[in-house]
């Protein structure tokens, strides 16, 4: 059985390692968002598919038997499209979706479903650490009105920052001390993050330690397909499928 792994997360990295150890026939696909992504221990393709028709041809020509979607919890476009294609081709589809973050004592969290909801929470004049990724910077034009934004990205760029504020360049993983220093250096009043879950919650812990409020964007609606929360469970799903 041959599996297409839609990758790009630490969960995908871990699952690829399990696949390699178990000798699973698989190909990982990376969208190419970063200039130097971490290597995967299985055969890997990089870059977009070129649209729905091209992705469907790739699955057919590659003679894939299943798809495991381990992309970011907010990567709705590729996830929705991939599930549609898999259903059309009759391929089993699994979504590896890590648990969302849960508040701890002392957290000053507020949640909203959309960018507009987040904008309503944050007062004018605030200095905002936008920890939602450089790819989504264009979605926050409403938040930029009357506020100063700082957005973190992995790769350096010549692209000017589109709002008042600037880019923050940083390579994960980020530890608590680093995040606390960042929030103090930029005099941050609010942190904005997507509730992606996973181990990289140091920014949230730093905000709690400094009594800084956090606006969390809620996750999109779950896909109507099989779901697991861990790479180990994803491997078990594949084993059961191939039995």
N, C-alpha and C positions, 0 to 999 in steps of 0.2 A: 504494500500500500504506500502511495506517494502523497505527501502532505505539503501544502503551501502554508508557510508560517508568515503571517503579516506581522512584521516586527517593528522595533523602534522604541521599546521600553525595557526597563530592567527585568521585568517578568519575561519578556521575549528572550532576552539574553540568557536567563536562567533555564528557560525551557529548551532553548537551542543546545545548551550544554547537556541537559538530560537526554535529548534526542541523539546527540553525538555519542554519548556513553552507551546508549541502548541500540545503536545502529539503525535508528529510524531513517527511512528514506525521506528526506525533506529538503525543501528549498525555502530560504528566508527571503523576504522582500522588504527592503528599506526604502522609504520615500525620498531620502536624500535631503532632509531638512538641515542637517549639520554638515559642515565641510569635512570633518574627520570623525565619522561615527565609530564606535567601538566595534572591533571585528567579532564575527560570530563563528562558532566552531562547525558550522554546516555550510553547504553551498549557499551563496548569497547573491542576489541581484540588487542593484541600486537604481533609484530613480522611479518616477511615476510610470504608470502603465500606458498613459496616453488616452485615457477615456474608457468608458464602459465596454465598448466593442473590442478594443485592444486587450483589455484585461480578460474578457471572456475567451478570446483567441489564445491568450497565453495559457489559461487553464486547460483548454482543449488540447493545444499542441503539446503541452507538457505532460498530458495524461495524468493529471492529478486526481486523487481519489477522495481528498478531504481538505478542508480549510480550517486553520486555527487562527483566529483573530486576536492577537496580543498587542494591538495598537493602543494608543493613549485613550483613556475613557472618554475624552471629548473629541476624538477623531471621528465624528459622526458621518462625514461625507464618504470616506473610504469604507467604513464599517457597513453603512446602509447599502452602498453600491455592491460591496463584496457579497453580502448576504443575498441580495437580489439575484446576482449572477449564479451563486451556488445553488439557490433554489431552482433556478431555471435549468441548471445542468444536473440537478438531482444529487448534488454533493453534500455530504454531512458537513455541518458548520458549527464550530465551537467558539464562544466568546470567552476569553480569559480576562476576567475583570476583577481586579483586586478590590478589597473592601474600601469604602469611603472612610475618610477621617471622621473621628468622633470627638466632640469637645471634652476637655478635661477641666478640672477645677481651676478657676482663675482665667479661663479663656473668655475673651470679649468678642464672641462671634455673632455675626448676623448673616443670614443666608438669603439669596435671591436667585430666581430662575433665569433671569436675563440680565444683559448689560444695563438696560434701563432701570431695573430694580436696584442694581448696585449703585448707579448714579444717584438715585434718590436718597441713599443712606449717607453719602459722604458730603459734608458741608463744603461750600465754596471756600477757597483759601487753603485747603488742606494740601499737604505734601504726601503723595501716594506712591508706595512701592507696588508696582504692577507686576506681580509674579505670575503672569498668565502666559508668558512666551511671546517672543517677537513676532511669530506668525500671525497672532491675533491683534496686533497693535492697531490696525485700522478699525477695529470694532469699538474702540474706546474713545472716539472723538467726542461723544457726549460728556464723558467723565473729564476730558481735558478742559472743558469750558470753565474757567475760573479756578482751576486747580493745577498744581505742578506734579507731573508724572515722571517716574523713573522706572524704566522697564529693563529687566534682565534678559540678556541673550548670551548664547554660548560663543558664537563667532564674532570677531570684529568686523565692522562694516564701514564703508564710506557713505552709506545712506544717511542723510541727516535725520535727526529725531523729529518726528512730525509735529510735536507739541512743545509747550514750555516744559523744560526738564531735561532729560537725557537718557542715553543708554547706560546700563551697567553691564560690563562684561564679566562673566564668571563661568567656571567649569565645575559641574557637580562632581562628587557629592559635596554638600555644604553642611558644615557643622555649626552647632549652636553659637559658639564664640564668634565665628565669622559673621553669622547672620545678625547677632546683636551689635557687632561693630558697624555693620552696614547700615542698620536702622538708625543708629546714633549719628553716624557720619553724615547721612543725608537728612537728618532731622525729620524722619518719617512720622506722620500723624496717623496714617491708615495703611494697612496691607490689603491688597486685593489678590485673591487666588482662586483658582478653580479647585473644587474638591476632587482631586484626582486620586487621593489615597496613596499608599505606598510608603516607603521608608524616608522619603525626602521631606519631612515635616519640620525641619529645624527652623524654618522661617516662622512657622506658627508658634513653636516653643519660644522663640526669641520675642515674638510679639506679646505672648503671655507674660514673660519675664519682665518686659518693659511697660506693661499695661497699655499696649497699643491695640486698638480695635481692629478686627479682621472682617472683611466682607468676602464671603465665600460664595462662588457661583455653584449652584446645585448641578448635579449630573444630568445629562440628557436621559430621556426615557430609554429603558433597557430594550435591546433587540429581542425579537420573538424567536429565540433559538436556544440551544443548550448553553449553559453557563457554568463555569467553575471559577474559583477564586485564587488558586495557586498553580504554579507550573507543575508541581507533582500531580495534582488532580488532572491537569490537562494531559499529561503523559498517560495516566491511567485511562482516560477517555479514549485516547488513540489506541492503546493496547486492547481495550475492550472492543473497539471498532474493528480491529484487524484480526481478532480471534476467530 
